[in-house]
Amino acid sequence: MKKLKIAFLSYRSKPFSGGQGIYVKYLSKALHDLGHEVDVFSGPPYPDLDPEIKLIKIPSLGLYEKKSKFYDVQLKKLLNPINFFEWVSINSGGFPEPYTFGKRIKKILKENLNSYDIIHDNQSLAYELLFFQKRKPLVTTIHHPISKDLSYQLNSTKDIFLKLLMRRWHSFLVMQKFVAKRLNKIIVPSRSSILDIKNEFKVDEAKMERVMNGIDLNVFYPDPKIAKIKQRIVTVASADVPLKGLDYLLKAMAQLVQTYPDISLSVIGEQKRGGHTERLISKLNLNERIKFFSNLNQDDLRKTYCESEIAVVPSLYEGFGFAAIEAMACGIPLVSSSGGALPEVVKDAGIIIPPKNSEEILNSIKLLLSSPDISDNLIDKALKRVNSKFSWKVIAEKLEKIYSSFEVKQSSILPVKASIIFLIKKFSFLKTI
């Protein structure tokens, strides 16, 4: 196929952690390696991209990273209507980033729209995608419907005030549901997510195509130079996010201490000071056995995996599950819940257990610590599966075929019909804004 110029949109792309930042970094590089030119348009936090990839920064107020969301903003910036909306929304408990990113990207991208062959959105699902879709081939990746996150959060508390705050924070879902079912082509990383998006967002299944996510095998691999730490467990979980199921792993850890005196847990993620997880760790007397690691570079991330004896993914739900394949690629025996897409990702290369089950986590860890043969068998299966299914090159080639389908569709338009469409669009009063 001909080489394309791709506008890749991502409303936030936190580097090294979080599925969206990883997706942006590696997919843009893999598409570039196939010969395509990729420009990434991202809001903060900005991604860590390869030098060959151009980053166009879409600034926001960045209030989520500031201590005072009310005062830490210059007054003159609030004269901008988009900034003002963002400031008011954040200070009233909302999450406006997908919405405001859409407003900002339209102003910037529409001036250079003809420079690009295709637009690929990474789950902003902003209203402005419908504007772009009428003018350019557009695909959108939806990793999973965020309404699933909201559902789990609501079920995790009985506090009515907290429930109201959760609903307020997730108010952007109204926009995402509206936009999702009007898109022509949606990329989804798993069969599980296809079904969830169909049910939650009322999207026609025929519009969705599964393209699983990949992993950088130059970063994640078994590293013999890294010594194992006896009875070290590793997991990836942001503290106080119920969806990640960290509570159930911590309760299992409290029981493991009785049998394994050297047991310890590395948590790749941020700990919320004074939050629920910190209190639970203290209640279970695990303060000396739990360490949180955040903002790791690639070498440190691989080290954290490789020095561990077992990886656990206790998530209640995952639209894909990067943590699972990262652990598998590093040659660590995996215990994974059956939440969401995880069984589809892991298959028989790990021990699959039901979500919300501390006892099953406990028994699985005990089994792996006491049975080297079982661990070795799982490691062998995991490495074979990762190398055959989850390279970013394979993923990029699949997307290439989807991009090319747009080209075929467009080229099939009769010249006369195309000319009529062009002339109609020239009349401003007929344009859809």
C-alpha positions as CSV (number, residue, x, y, z in Angstrom):
1,M,0.0,0.0,0.0
2,K,1.0,3.6,-0.4
3,K,2.7,5.3,2.5
4,L,0.4,7.4,4.6
5,K,0.6,10.5,6.7
6,I,-1.3,9.8,9.9
7,A,-2.6,12.2,12.5
8,F,-2.6,10.2,15.8
9,L,-4.8,11.9,18.5
10,S,-4.5,11.2,22.2
11,Y,-6.0,13.4,24.8
12,R,-3.5,12.3,27.4
13,S,-0.5,9.9,27.0
14,K,1.2,9.3,30.3
15,P,4.6,7.8,29.5
16,F,5.7,4.4,30.8
17,S,2.5,3.6,32.7
18,G,-1.1,3.5,31.7
19,G,-2.3,1.7,28.6
20,Q,-2.9,4.9,26.5
21,G,0.7,6.2,26.8
22,I,2.1,2.9,25.9
23,Y,-0.2,2.4,23.0
24,V,0.7,5.8,21.5
25,K,4.4,5.3,21.9
26,Y,4.8,1.9,20.4
27,L,2.1,2.0,17.8
28,S,3.4,5.3,16.3
29,K,6.9,3.8,16.1
30,A,5.7,0.5,14.5
31,L,3.7,2.4,11.9
32,H,6.7,4.6,11.2
33,D,8.9,1.5,10.8
34,L,6.5,0.3,8.1
35,G,7.2,3.5,6.2
36,H,4.3,5.8,7.3
37,E,4.7,9.3,8.6
38,V,3.0,9.7,12.0
39,D,2.3,13.0,13.8
40,V,1.1,12.6,17.4
41,F,-1.3,15.2,18.7
42,S,-1.4,14.8,22.5
43,G,-2.6,16.7,25.6
44,P,-0.5,16.5,28.8
45,P,1.0,14.4,30.2
46,Y,2.8,14.1,27.0
47,P,4.1,10.7,25.6
48,D,7.7,9.6,25.4
49,L,8.0,9.1,21.7
50,D,10.8,7.9,19.5
51,P,12.8,10.7,17.8
52,E,11.3,9.9,14.4
53,I,7.8,10.7,15.6
54,K,6.7,14.3,15.6
55,L,4.8,15.4,18.8
56,I,2.4,18.3,18.5
57,K,1.6,19.3,22.0
58,I,-2.0,20.3,22.7
59,P,-1.6,22.3,25.9
60,S,-4.2,22.3,28.7
61,L,-4.3,23.9,32.1
62,G,-2.7,20.8,33.5
63,L,-4.6,21.2,36.8
64,Y,-4.6,17.5,37.6
65,E,-0.9,17.7,38.2
66,K,-1.1,20.7,40.5
67,K,-1.7,20.8,44.2
68,S,-4.2,23.7,44.0
69,K,-6.7,23.2,41.2
70,F,-8.4,26.5,42.1
71,Y,-5.5,28.9,42.4
72,D,-2.7,27.4,40.3
73,V,-3.7,29.1,37.1
74,Q,-3.0,32.5,35.6
75,L,-6.0,34.7,35.5
76,K,-5.4,35.7,31.9
77,K,-5.6,32.1,30.8
78,L,-9.2,32.0,32.0
79,L,-10.2,34.6,29.4
80,N,-10.0,31.7,26.9
81,P,-13.5,30.0,26.9
82,I,-12.1,26.5,26.7
83,N,-9.7,27.1,29.5
84,F,-12.5,28.6,31.6
85,F,-14.7,25.6,31.0
86,E,-11.9,23.3,31.9
87,W,-11.2,25.2,35.2
88,V,-14.8,25.3,36.2
89,S,-15.3,21.7,35.4
90,I,-12.3,20.4,37.3
91,N,-13.1,22.5,40.3
92,S,-16.7,21.1,40.3
93,G,-15.5,17.5,40.3
94,G,-15.6,16.9,36.5
95,F,-13.1,15.4,34.1
96,P,-13.2,17.7,31.1
97,E,-10.0,16.5,29.3
98,P,-11.6,14.5,26.5
99,Y,-14.1,17.3,25.8
100,T,-11.6,20.2,25.9
101,F,-9.0,18.2,23.9
102,G,-11.6,17.9,21.1
103,K,-12.2,21.6,21.1
104,R,-8.5,22.4,20.9
105,I,-7.6,19.7,18.4
106,K,-10.3,21.0,16.0
107,K,-8.8,24.5,16.0
108,I,-5.3,23.2,15.3
109,L,-5.9,20.2,13.0
110,K,-8.6,21.6,10.7
111,E,-6.1,24.2,9.3
112,N,-3.8,21.3,8.3
113,L,-6.3,18.6,7.6
114,N,-5.4,18.2,3.9
115,S,-1.8,17.3,5.0
116,Y,-3.0,14.0,6.4
117,D,-4.4,10.8,4.8
118,I,-6.0,9.4,7.8
119,I,-6.8,10.3,11.4
120,H,-6.5,7.8,14.2
121,D,-8.0,8.7,17.6
122,N,-7.0,7.1,20.8
123,Q,-10.2,7.0,22.8
124,S,-10.9,10.7,23.2
125,L,-14.3,10.1,21.6
126,A,-14.7,13.9,21.4
127,Y,-17.6,15.5,19.5
128,E,-15.1,16.9,17.0
129,L,-14.4,13.4,15.6
130,L,-17.7,13.6,13.8
131,F,-16.5,16.8,12.2
132,F,-13.3,15.1,11.0
133,Q,-15.0,11.9,10.0
134,K,-17.0,13.8,7.3
135,R,-13.8,15.2,5.8
136,K,-11.1,12.5,6.3
137,P,-10.9,8.7,6.8
138,L,-11.0,8.2,10.6
139,V,-10.6,5.3,12.9
140,T,-10.9,5.3,16.7
141,T,-9.4,2.9,19.2
142,I,-11.6,2.2,22.2
143,H,-9.7,0.1,24.7
144,H,-12.8,-0.5,26.8
145,P,-15.9,1.5,27.7
146,I,-15.1,3.7,30.7
147,S,-18.6,3.2,31.9
148,K,-17.3,-0.2,33.1
149,D,-14.9,1.7,35.4
150,L,-17.8,3.8,36.7
151,S,-19.9,0.7,37.4
152,Y,-17.2,-0.9,39.5
153,Q,-16.5,2.3,41.4
154,L,-20.2,2.8,42.2
155,N,-20.4,-0.7,43.5
156,S,-17.4,-0.2,45.7
157,T,-19.1,2.4,48.0
158,K,-22.4,2.9,49.7
159,D,-21.7,6.6,50.3
160,I,-24.3,8.6,48.3
161,F,-22.1,11.7,48.2
162,L,-19.2,9.7,46.8
163,K,-21.5,8.1,44.2
164,L,-22.6,11.6,43.1
165,L,-18.9,12.7,42.8
166,M,-18.1,9.6,40.7
167,R,-21.0,10.3,38.4
168,R,-19.9,13.9,38.1
169,W,-16.3,12.9,37.2
170,H,-17.6,10.5,34.6
171,S,-20.0,13.0,33.0
172,F,-17.8,12.9,29.8
173,L,-19.4,9.5,29.1
174,V,-22.5,11.3,27.7
175,M,-20.3,12.6,25.0
176,Q,-18.4,9.3,24.4
177,K,-21.6,7.3,24.1
178,F,-23.0,9.8,21.7
179,V,-19.9,9.8,19.5
180,A,-19.0,6.1,19.6
181,K,-22.2,4.9,18.0
182,R,-21.8,7.4,15.1
183,L,-18.3,6.4,14.2
184,N,-17.7,4.4,11.1
185,K,-14.7,2.3,12.2
186,I,-13.6,1.3,15.7
187,I,-10.5,-0.6,16.7
188,V,-10.9,-2.8,19.8
189,P,-8.2,-4.8,21.5
190,S,-10.3,-7.8,22.5
191,R,-13.4,-9.8,21.9
192,S,-14.5,-9.0,25.4
193,S,-14.2,-5.2,24.7
194,I,-16.3,-5.6,21.5
195,L,-19.1,-7.1,23.5
196,D,-18.8,-4.5,26.3
197,I,-18.8,-1.6,23.8
198,K,-21.8,-3.0,22.0
199,N,-23.7,-3.3,25.3
200,E,-22.5,-0.1,27.1
201,F,-22.2,2.3,24.1
202,K,-24.8,0.7,21.8
203,V,-22.3,0.4,19.0
204,D,-23.1,-1.8,16.0
205,E,-20.7,-4.8,16.2
206,A,-20.1,-4.6,12.5
207,K,-18.3,-1.3,12.9
208,M,-15.8,-2.8,15.3
209,E,-12.6,-4.8,14.4
210,R,-10.4,-6.6,16.9
211,V,-6.7,-5.7,16.8
212,M,-4.9,-6.8,19.9
213,N,-2.3,-4.6,21.5
214,G,1.4,-5.3,21.3
215,I,4.5,-5.1,23.5
216,D,8.1,-3.9,22.9
217,L,10.1,-7.1,23.0
218,N,13.3,-5.1,23.2
219,V,12.2,-3.7,26.5
220,F,10.3,-6.7,28.1
221,Y,12.3,-9.9,28.0
222,P,13.8,-12.4,30.5
223,D,17.0,-10.7,31.7
224,P,19.4,-13.3,33.3
225,K,21.6,-10.4,34.6
226,I,18.8,-9.5,37.1
227,A,18.9,-11.6,40.2
228,K,15.6,-12.9,41.6
229,I,14.5,-11.7,45.0
230,K,13.2,-14.6,47.0
231,Q,9.4,-14.7,47.4
232,R,9.0,-11.3,45.6
233,I,5.5,-10.8,44.0
234,V,4.9,-8.0,41.5
235,T,1.6,-6.4,40.4
236,V,0.5,-3.3,38.5
237,A,-2.2,-1.3,40.1
238,S,-2.9,2.3,40.9
239,A,-3.8,2.4,44.6
240,D,-7.5,3.2,45.4
241,V,-8.7,2.2,42.0
242,P,-11.2,-0.6,42.8
243,L,-11.1,-1.9,39.2
244,K,-7.5,-3.2,39.7
245,G,-8.4,-5.5,42.5
246,L,-5.4,-4.7,44.7
247,D,-7.4,-5.2,47.9
248,Y,-7.7,-8.9,47.2
249,L,-4.0,-9.3,46.6
250,L,-3.2,-7.5,49.8
251,K,-5.5,-9.8,51.8
252,A,-3.8,-12.8,50.2
253,M,-0.4,-11.3,51.2
254,A,-1.5,-11.0,54.8
255,Q,-2.1,-14.8,54.8
256,L,1.1,-15.7,52.9
257,V,3.2,-14.0,55.6
258,Q,2.3,-16.9,57.9
259,T,3.9,-19.4,55.6
260,Y,6.5,-17.4,53.7
261,P,8.4,-15.1,56.0
262,D,10.3,-13.4,53.2
263,I,7.2,-12.6,51.1
264,S,7.1,-9.1,49.7
265,L,5.1,-7.2,47.0
266,S,6.2,-4.6,44.5
267,V,3.4,-2.5,43.2
268,I,4.0,-0.7,39.9
269,G,1.8,2.4,40.3
270,E,1.3,5.4,42.5
271,Q,0.1,5.2,46.1
272,K,-2.4,7.7,47.3
273,R,-1.3,9.1,50.6
274,G,-3.9,8.7,53.3
275,G,-6.1,6.7,51.0
276,H,-8.0,3.5,51.4
277,T,-5.1,1.3,50.2
278,E,-2.6,2.9,52.6
279,R,-5.0,2.3,55.5
280,L,-5.6,-1.3,54.5
281,I,-1.8,-2.0,54.3
282,S,-1.4,-0.6,57.8
283,K,-4.4,-2.6,59.1
284,L,-2.9,-5.9,57.6
285,N,0.5,-5.1,59.1
286,L,2.1,-5.1,55.6
287,N,3.9,-1.8,55.7
288,E,7.4,-3.3,55.6
289,R,6.5,-5.7,52.8
290,I,4.8,-3.5,50.2
291,K,6.7,-1.0,48.0
292,F,5.2,1.2,45.4
293,F,7.2,2.2,42.3
294,S,6.1,5.0,39.9
295,N,7.5,6.9,37.0
296,L,9.9,4.1,36.2
297,N,12.1,4.2,33.1
298,Q,12.1,1.2,30.8
299,D,15.2,-0.5,32.4
300,D,13.8,-0.1,35.9
301,L,10.4,-1.4,34.8
302,R,12.0,-4.5,33.3
303,K,14.1,-4.9,36.5
304,T,11.1,-4.7,38.7
305,Y,9.4,-7.5,36.7
306,C,12.4,-9.7,36.3
307,E,13.6,-9.6,40.0
308,S,10.1,-11.0,41.0
309,E,9.3,-14.6,41.3
310,I,5.6,-14.3,40.5
311,A,3.3,-11.7,38.8
312,V,-0.3,-11.2,39.8
313,V,-3.0,-9.3,37.8
314,P,-6.0,-9.3,40.2
315,S,-8.1,-6.8,38.1
316,L,-11.8,-7.0,38.3
317,Y,-11.9,-5.9,34.7
318,E,-9.4,-5.2,31.8
319,G,-10.2,-4.2,28.3
320,F,-6.9,-5.8,27.4
321,G,-4.2,-6.1,30.1
322,F,-0.8,-4.7,29.3
323,A,0.5,-5.8,32.7
324,A,-0.2,-9.4,31.9
325,I,1.8,-9.6,28.7
326,E,4.6,-7.5,30.2
327,A,5.0,-10.1,32.9
328,M,4.7,-12.9,30.5
329,A,7.4,-11.4,28.2
330,C,9.7,-11.0,31.2
331,G,9.5,-14.8,31.9
332,I,7.6,-14.6,35.1
333,P,4.9,-17.1,36.0
334,L,1.5,-15.3,36.0
335,V,-1.6,-15.5,38.1
336,S,-4.4,-13.6,36.4
337,S,-8.0,-13.0,37.2
338,S,-10.6,-13.8,34.6
339,G,-11.8,-10.1,34.5
340,G,-12.7,-8.8,31.1
341,A,-10.2,-9.6,28.3
342,L,-7.6,-11.3,30.5
343,P,-8.4,-14.9,29.7
344,E,-8.4,-14.0,26.0
345,V,-4.9,-12.4,26.4
346,V,-3.3,-15.0,28.7
347,K,-5.0,-18.2,27.5
348,D,-3.1,-21.2,29.0
349,A,0.1,-19.3,29.7
350,G,-0.9,-18.4,33.2
351,I,-3.1,-19.5,36.1
352,I,-6.6,-18.0,35.6
353,I,-8.7,-17.4,38.7
354,P,-12.0,-15.7,39.4
355,P,-11.9,-11.9,40.3
356,K,-12.5,-10.7,43.8
357,N,-11.1,-14.0,45.3
358,S,-8.3,-13.6,47.8
359,E,-8.3,-17.3,48.6
360,E,-7.7,-18.3,44.9
361,I,-4.8,-15.7,44.7
362,L,-3.4,-17.2,47.9
363,N,-3.6,-20.8,46.7
364,S,-2.2,-20.0,43.2
365,I,0.9,-18.2,44.7
366,K,1.5,-21.1,47.0
367,L,1.3,-23.5,44.1
368,L,3.9,-21.6,42.1
369,L,6.2,-21.0,45.0
370,S,6.2,-24.7,45.8
371,S,6.2,-26.1,42.2
372,P,9.1,-25.0,40.0
373,D,8.0,-27.4,37.2
374,I,4.6,-25.7,36.9
375,S,6.2,-22.3,36.9
376,D,8.7,-23.3,34.2
377,N,5.9,-24.7,32.1
378,L,3.9,-21.5,32.3
379,I,7.0,-19.4,31.5
380,D,7.7,-21.4,28.4
381,K,4.1,-21.1,27.2
382,A,4.1,-17.4,27.9
383,L,7.2,-16.6,26.0
384,K,6.0,-18.5,22.9
385,R,2.6,-16.8,23.0
386,V,4.0,-13.3,23.5
387,N,6.6,-13.6,20.7
388,S,4.0,-15.0,18.2
389,K,1.0,-12.8,19.0
390,F,2.0,-9.5,20.6
391,S,4.8,-7.8,18.6
392,W,3.9,-4.2,17.6
393,K,5.0,-4.9,14.0
394,V,2.2,-7.5,13.7
395,I,-0.3,-5.0,15.2
396,A,0.8,-2.2,12.9
397,E,0.5,-4.5,9.8
398,K,-3.1,-5.3,10.8
399,L,-3.9,-1.6,11.1
400,E,-2.3,-0.9,7.8
401,K,-4.9,-3.2,6.2
402,I,-7.7,-1.4,7.9
403,Y,-6.3,2.0,6.7
404,S,-6.0,0.7,3.2
405,S,-9.7,-0.3,3.2
406,F,-10.5,3.4,3.5
407,E,-8.4,4.1,0.4
408,V,-10.3,1.5,-1.6
409,K,-13.6,2.8,-0.4
410,Q,-12.7,6.4,-1.4
411,S,-11.2,5.5,-4.7
412,S,-14.4,3.6,-5.6
413,I,-16.4,6.9,-5.7
414,L,-17.2,7.9,-9.2
415,P,-15.4,11.1,-10.3
416,V,-18.7,12.9,-11.1
417,K,-20.2,12.0,-7.7
418,A,-17.0,13.1,-6.0
419,S,-17.0,16.4,-7.9
420,I,-20.6,17.1,-6.9
421,I,-19.8,16.4,-3.2
422,F,-16.8,18.7,-3.4
423,L,-18.9,21.5,-4.9
424,I,-21.6,21.1,-2.3
425,K,-19.1,21.4,0.5
426,K,-17.8,24.6,-1.0
427,F,-21.1,26.3,0.0
428,S,-20.6,27.4,3.6
429,F,-24.3,27.4,4.4
430,L,-24.5,23.7,3.6
431,K,-21.5,22.7,5.8
432,T,-22.1,20.8,9.0
433,I,-20.2,22.3,11.8
